[in-house]
């Protein structure tokens, strides 16, 4: 597998097929889907937590086999990953009696082939090989103020622990504070991707320095 330079990370994209949702709610998913069909990234990371895959990985999630092969080739432990996922899910179910087992959005599961890009089912930094070689990260998902920021592969990690440029599309993330429709304006418009905003953007030749 070739070295990864550009990745998209989808955080907490749970649920039924998004095409069954009200039209306004479909916008976020369609924004993600359109971006992933653009061919910009080398790999897509589905960082979707507390799912059935954490209990017993099954082929209904079509990228499980690819993820297992990826981890074996890069000397990561698939068994360790599954055990960690089970432990996290168990803790969440114990702490919150209203918590429930989720599954990756079925719309993505059924339409992922349109992206024509490898998809990995990963949750933690240690699961990603050659993480320092990643130059650009494109973040999507739910919710910007909590999970997209603070999940193990959220933007806070990339800003604090790597030199990668980090981008997002305001229409491709959920921001629950409905009283602030212009929340994203504090982030600069990307010079490289004018339709995106950047949390950090610097010349690629400076990332390795």
Secondary structure, DSSP 8 states (H G I E B T S, - for coil): -----EEEEEES-BSS-GGGS-HHHHHHHHHHHHHHTTT--SEEEEE--SBHHHHS--TTSTTHHHHHHHHHHTT--HHHHHHHHHHHHHHHHHH-TT---B-B-HHHHHHGGGG-SEEE---SGGGSTTGGG--EEEEEES-TTTHHHHSTTSHHHHHHH---EEEEEEEEE----TT-TTGGGGSEE-SSSTTSEEEE---GGGTT-
